[in-house]
Amino acid sequence: MRNTSSLVVDRLCDQPGDVAVTVACLYYDFLVQNEQSIADMMGAILKQLIGRGGIPADVREAYQKGKTKLGGRGLLHADLMRMLKIAIGSLPQVFICIDALDECLPRNLLELLQSLRDIALGSPTTRIFLTGRPHVLGAIQRYFTKVVVIPISPNTDDVRNYLHMKLDRDEEPEAMDNDLRADIMKVILDKMSDMCVRASSLPCQSMVNTYGKLCVDSSLLR
Amino acid sequence: MALTTLTQSIKFGDNNINSGNTIGSYNKTVYKSDEDAQIMRWLSPLEPNIRHQGVRTGRFEGIGDWLLETSEFREWREGKGGADKAVLFCSGNQGVGKTYLRYVVGSFEISECS
């Protein structure tokens, strides 16, 4: 899924158009989920939004006030949301992309979604892209009842592109010819539907363990 | 001068000119001032731009492009539907991307080579 998120982020960044687009992305990670508090995540969105235009006066003022109190006070969620809304309001088009919502701590997930809804209601042009396992859809729908859902699974084009890449990078190109290449593509794509069924029933680690170098010996096709 | 934390960079990498991502060719960020760097760290210690760069570097070219051509994605990107349809959710289990593709090819190799 991270592949998908990064692809979308790059496409949004690179899209042509008259309207200046600002993209902020977040990647949730199960391994460091305790370090990904709501405040830190929303702060990370904010600093991506203001990164290009210089630090806004309200943010600078809040920092200067905060650093003189109690030896330096951190930000509260409400402070961040206020600054975020101001920053978003100053930009013509904002995209917020968040990967792997299912790897967010459950106790933080609803607060994150509530915050995103507040942003969306305050700025109807803001677009929010989310990825995650299917089970987080229910939580998303509590805050965004009309969320558009696209199920992600590799299709024939993905497999074909992957095979092209593997064959192009094969370490023994002299063993390859156009006929063999075509045969490999055909056999694997023909078997793909069967693989889909088998893959869906295997745990992730099993799939990783089955990975190996692509054989180019023509005998494998017989 | 802070060297590694996120914020305004003098050079943006890989045409990501519209992004808040600020990774330059040297993977280093230059601040206008020390205070700017401190403010950015105060806002958040996280640096998702660096994480993004790591993910996109490992991406397979052409994989998942179909998503970008779907009507759902295009309509969402163009802002049709306003706040009601602000959110696009891509739903999938872990391992439906690169892991799956490796599995497809890997299983084929094992079964055919044995």
Interface residues (C-beta under 8 A of the other chain):
Chain A: M1 R2 N3 T4 S5 S6 L7 V8 V9 D10 R11 L12 C13 D14 Q15 A20 V21 T22 V23 A24 C25 L26 Y27 E35 Q36 A39 D40 M41 M42 G43 A44 L46 K47 Q48 L49 G51 R52 G54 I55 V59 R60 Y63 G66 K67 G74 L75 L80 Q93 L116 A120 L121 P124 T125 T126 R127 I128 F129 L130 T131 G132 R133 P134 L137 I140 F144 K146 V147 V148 V149 I150 P151 I152 S153 P154 N155 D157 D158 V159 N161 Y162 L163 H164 M165 K166 V187 I188 K191 M192 M195 R198 A199 L202 C204 M207 V208 T210 Y211 G212 K213 L214 C215 D217 L220 L221
Chain B: L6 T7 Q8 S9 N15 N16 I17 N18 S19 G20 N21 T22 K32 E35 D36 Q38 I39 M40 W42 L43 S44 P45 L46 E47 P48 N49 R51 H52 V55 R56 R59 F60 E61 G62 I63 G64 D65 W66 L67 L68 T70 E72 F73 E75 W76 R77 G79 G81 G82 A83 D84 K85 A86 V87 L88 F89 C90 S91 G92 N93 Q94 G95 V96 G97 K98 T99 Y100 L101 R102 Y103 V104 V105 G106 S107 F108 E109 I110 E112 C113
